Amino acid sequence: MRARLRQAAGNYRLAACAPQKFQISLFQIRHDARNLRATLSAKSRKSTNSRGAGKSKRGRKIVRSVARTRSVVPVSEPLTIPTRWVKFICAIFLLPICAILTQTFFTVFARATVTQRLWAGEEFWFFSLGALLWLIAFFGLPRPILIYVFGHELTHALWVWLMGGRVSRFRVSSEGGHVVTSKANFWIALAPYFFPIYSIVAIAVYGVLSFFVNVQPYGRLLYAVIGATWAFHFTFTCWMIPKNQTDLSDQGTFFSLVVIYLMNLALLSVMLVLASPQITFASFGADLLVNFGNFAQWVLDLVGDTRRRF
């Protein structure tokens, strides 16, 4: 029994030593594999060098071809200027026109008021009365935001139709609104700020009714409605502009403000001519040309003085 145990123990020890011999054999195999890789790498470098030496002329041709390819100068792209910069420059050139039209408007208005007694006409009084009533309502009563938003978006849609576009969506609420159109430009974007839609609607309704009934007795009412609706447009425009409107920022704020001021002043000039019998478009245009000539002469004198100084 003891002999068998000793024999079994010897077998176990032998089996325990077997992994050591197996590790030695793996080390030898790994060592031989490394030697084999080193030998193959040396042969590969030798064969590559021999091929490079044998084909040196072909390699030089490839280098010359690459050199010719690098000598080609690529065509430069044309210079592009952002649209905002162009609009900013246009707004600067529009400033003298704004100044000339402002001077002309107040000159003609003062002359018509003082010498031609514009203030005594019923057109002036009923227009002023309508504007005054709206100012009281604007500052003393809850503001009709929904009515303004509807007119604002309707003006966008109307100018889209006038320019040949299509309106696919029209949304209005007391918190805001939007229209989805197939065309967009700065006229469409800025139209609600210089186009009094409700005044235009009042004039259009009055004109259409004049074909069917006698609307002459309601002329005073028309002037009052125009005064109230234009004041509605003016007050809401001044109230909405400082509220970071995307209509203005997308077109450039400076450019948008200049266009809005110029178009509103032009509309006021037309209304002044229509409301005053003493003022005609010819007389207003003559005053405008005189002021433009004075401005041009001032610019020439300024340039001449600058040249003499330098």
C-alpha positions in Angstrom: 0.0 0.0 0.0 2.8 2.3 0.9 4.6 1.4 -2.3 1.6 2.2 -4.3 1.2 5.5 -2.6 4.9 6.3 -3.2 4.4 5.3 -6.8 1.3 7.5 -7.1 3.2 10.4 -5.5 6.0 10.0 -7.9 3.6 10.0 -10.8 2.0 13.2 -9.4 5.4 14.9 -9.0 6.2 13.9 -12.5 3.0 15.3 -13.7 3.7 18.4 -11.7 7.0 18.8 -13.5 5.5 18.4 -16.9 4.3 22.0 -17.1 7.8 23.2 -16.5 9.1 21.2 -19.5 6.2 22.5 -21.5 7.0 26.1 -20.6 10.6 25.6 -21.7 9.4 24.2 -25.0 7.1 27.3 -25.5 10.0 29.6 -24.8 12.1 27.9 -27.3 9.3 28.1 -29.9 8.8 31.8 -29.2 12.5 32.4 -29.4 12.6 30.6 -32.8 9.6 32.6 -34.1 11.4 35.9 -33.2 14.5 34.8 -35.0 12.4 33.8 -38.0 10.7 37.3 -38.1 14.0 39.1 -37.9 15.4 37.0 -40.7 12.3 37.6 -42.9 12.5 41.4 -42.2 16.1 41.5 -43.2 15.4 39.7 -46.4 12.5 42.1 -47.1 14.7 45.2 -46.6 17.3 43.7 -48.8 14.9 43.0 -51.6 13.4 46.4 -51.4 16.7 48.1 -51.6 17.6 46.0 -54.6 14.4 47.0 -56.3 14.9 50.6 -55.5 18.4 50.5 -56.9 17.2 48.8 -60.0 14.4 51.3 -60.6 16.0 54.6 -59.6 15.2 56.2 -62.9 11.5 55.4 -62.6 11.5 56.9 -59.1 13.0 60.2 -60.5 10.3 60.4 -63.1 7.7 60.2 -60.4 9.3 63.0 -58.4 9.3 65.2 -61.5 5.7 64.5 -62.1 4.8 65.4 -58.6 6.8 68.6 -58.9 4.8 69.6 -62.0 1.5 68.9 -60.2 2.5 71.2 -57.3 3.4 74.1 -59.7 -0.3 74.5 -60.7 -1.9 77.6 -59.1 -5.5 77.0 -58.1 -8.1 79.4 -59.3 -9.2 81.8 -56.5 -12.9 82.2 -55.7 -14.6 85.5 -56.3 -14.9 87.9 -53.3 -18.3 87.8 -51.7 -19.7 90.7 -49.6 -22.3 90.0 -46.9 -25.7 91.4 -47.7 -25.9 93.1 -44.4 -22.8 95.2 -45.3 -24.4 96.3 -48.6 -27.6 97.3 -46.8 -25.7 99.2 -44.2 -23.9 101.2 -46.9 -27.2 101.8 -48.7 -28.7 103.1 -45.4 -25.8 105.6 -45.1 -26.6 106.9 -48.5 -30.3 107.1 -47.7 -29.6 109.4 -44.7 -29.3 112.6 -46.8 -32.5 111.7 -48.6 -34.2 111.4 -45.2 -32.8 114.8 -44.1 -34.0 116.5 -47.3 -37.5 115.0 -47.2 -37.8 115.9 -43.5 -36.8 119.5 -44.2 -39.3 119.7 -47.1 -42.1 118.2 -45.1 -41.8 120.5 -42.2 -41.3 123.5 -44.4 -44.4 122.8 -46.5 -46.4 121.9 -43.3 -45.4 125.2 -41.6 -46.2 127.2 -44.7 -49.6 125.6 -45.1 -50.4 126.0 -41.4 -49.4 129.6 -41.0 -50.0 131.3 -44.4 -52.5 129.0 -46.0 -54.5 128.3 -42.7 -54.4 124.5 -43.0 -55.4 124.3 -39.3 -58.7 125.9 -40.2 -59.8 123.2 -42.6 -62.2 120.5 -41.4 -59.9 117.8 -42.9 -57.1 118.8 -40.4 -59.4 119.0 -37.4 -61.2 115.6 -38.0 -57.9 113.9 -38.7 -56.4 115.3 -35.5 -59.5 114.4 -33.6 -59.3 110.8 -34.7 -55.6 110.7 -33.8 -56.3 112.2 -30.4 -59.0 109.7 -29.6 -56.8 106.8 -30.5 -53.9 108.2 -28.3 -56.3 108.4 -25.4 -57.4 104.8 -26.0 -53.8 103.5 -26.5 -52.5 104.9 -23.2 -55.7 104.6 -21.1 -57.3 101.4 -22.2 -56.1 97.8 -22.7 -54.2 97.6 -26.0 -55.9 95.5 -28.8 -52.8 93.3 -29.5 -54.8 90.7 -31.5 -56.1 93.4 -33.9 -52.5 94.7 -34.4 -51.1 91.2 -34.9 -53.8 90.4 -37.5 -53.1 93.6 -39.4 -49.3 93.0 -39.1 -49.5 89.5 -40.6 -52.1 90.6 -43.2 -49.7 93.3 -44.4 -47.0 90.6 -44.8 -49.4 88.5 -46.8 -50.6 91.4 -48.9 -47.1 92.4 -49.9 -46.2 88.7 -50.7 -49.2 88.6 -53.1 -48.2 92.0 -54.6 -44.8 90.6 -55.4 -46.1 87.4 -57.0 -45.5 85.1 -54.0 -47.8 82.6 -52.3 -48.9 82.3 -48.7 -49.2 78.7 -47.4 -49.9 79.4 -43.7 -51.4 82.3 -41.8 -51.3 82.2 -38.0 -52.5 84.9 -35.6 -52.9 84.9 -31.8 -52.7 87.4 -29.0 -49.1 86.3 -28.3 -47.9 86.7 -31.9 -48.3 85.4 -35.3 -46.5 84.3 -38.5 -47.0 83.6 -42.2 -45.3 81.0 -44.3 -44.6 82.3 -47.8 -42.8 81.4 -51.0 -41.0 84.7 -51.3 -39.2 87.0 -48.9 -37.3 90.3 -49.1 -36.9 93.4 -47.1 -40.0 95.1 -48.5 -42.2 92.2 -47.4 -40.4 92.0 -44.0 -40.7 95.8 -43.3 -44.1 96.5 -44.9 -46.1 96.4 -41.6 -43.9 99.2 -40.2 -44.6 101.7 -42.9 -47.8 100.5 -44.5 -50.9 101.5 -42.4 -53.1 98.6 -43.5 -56.2 99.8 -41.7 -56.0 103.3 -43.1 -55.6 101.8 -46.6 -58.6 99.5 -45.9 -60.7 102.5 -44.8 -59.8 104.5 -48.0 -60.5 101.4 -50.2 -64.0 100.8 -48.6 -64.8 104.5 -49.0 -63.8 104.4 -52.6 -65.8 101.3 -53.4 -68.9 102.6 -51.6 -68.7 105.8 -53.7 -69.6 103.8 -56.8 -72.9 102.8 -55.2 -74.0 105.5 -52.8 -73.3 109.1 -52.1 -70.5 109.1 -49.5 -69.8 112.8 -49.7 -71.6 113.6 -46.4 -69.3 111.0 -44.7 -66.1 112.7 -45.7 -65.5 114.1 -42.2 -65.9 110.6 -40.8 -63.4 109.3 -43.3 -60.8 111.8 -42.1 -61.4 110.9 -38.5 -61.1 107.2 -39.3 -57.9 107.8 -41.2 -56.5 109.8 -38.3 -57.4 107.1 -35.8 -56.0 104.2 -37.9 -52.8 106.1 -38.8 -52.3 106.9 -35.1 -52.9 103.2 -34.4 -50.2 102.3 -36.9 -47.8 104.9 -35.6 -48.1 104.1 -31.9 -47.9 100.3 -32.4 -44.9 100.7 -34.7 -43.0 102.8 -32.1 -44.1 100.4 -29.4 -43.0 97.2 -31.3 -39.6 98.4 -32.7 -37.7 98.3 -29.4 -38.9 94.7 -28.7 -36.2 93.0 -30.8 -38.4 92.2 -33.8 -36.9 89.6 -36.1 -38.3 91.5 -39.1 -35.8 94.3 -38.3 -32.8 92.2 -37.1 -32.9 89.9 -40.1 -32.6 92.8 -42.5 -30.2 94.8 -40.4 -31.5 97.0 -37.7 -29.9 100.2 -39.0 -31.0 99.7 -42.5 -34.5 98.7 -41.4 -34.9 101.9 -39.2 -33.8 104.1 -42.0 -36.2 102.5 -44.5 -39.1 102.6 -42.0 -38.5 106.3 -41.3 -38.2 107.3 -44.9 -41.3 105.4 -46.0 -43.4 106.7 -43.2 -42.3 110.3 -43.9 -43.1 109.8 -47.6 -46.6 108.6 -46.7 -47.1 111.6 -44.4 -46.1 113.9 -47.2 -48.7 112.3 -49.6 -51.4 112.6 -46.9 -50.4 116.3 -46.4 -50.8 117.0 -50.1 -54.1 115.2 -50.3 -55.5 116.9 -47.1 -54.6 120.4 -48.1 -56.2 122.1 -51.1 -53.4 124.7 -51.2 -50.6 122.1 -51.5 -50.1 120.2 -54.8 -47.6 117.5 -55.7 -45.9 119.9 -58.1 -45.3 122.5 -55.4 -44.1 119.9 -53.0 -41.8 118.5 -55.6 -40.4 122.0 -56.3 -39.6 122.5 -52.7 -38.0 119.1 -52.6 -35.7 120.0 -55.5 -34.8 123.3 -54.0 -33.7 121.6 -50.7 -31.8 119.0 -52.7 -30.0 121.7 -54.6 -29.1 123.4 -51.3 -27.8 120.2 -49.8 -25.7 119.5 -52.9 -24.2 123.0 -52.8 -23.4 122.5 -49.1 -21.6 119.2 -49.9 -19.6 120.9 -52.6 -18.6 123.7 -50.4 -17.6 121.3 -47.7 -15.4 119.3 -50.1 -13.8 122.5 -51.4 -13.0 123.7 -47.9 -11.5 120.3 -47.1 -9.3 120.3 -50.1 -8.0 123.8 -49.3 -7.1 122.8 -45.8 -5.1 119.8 -46.9 
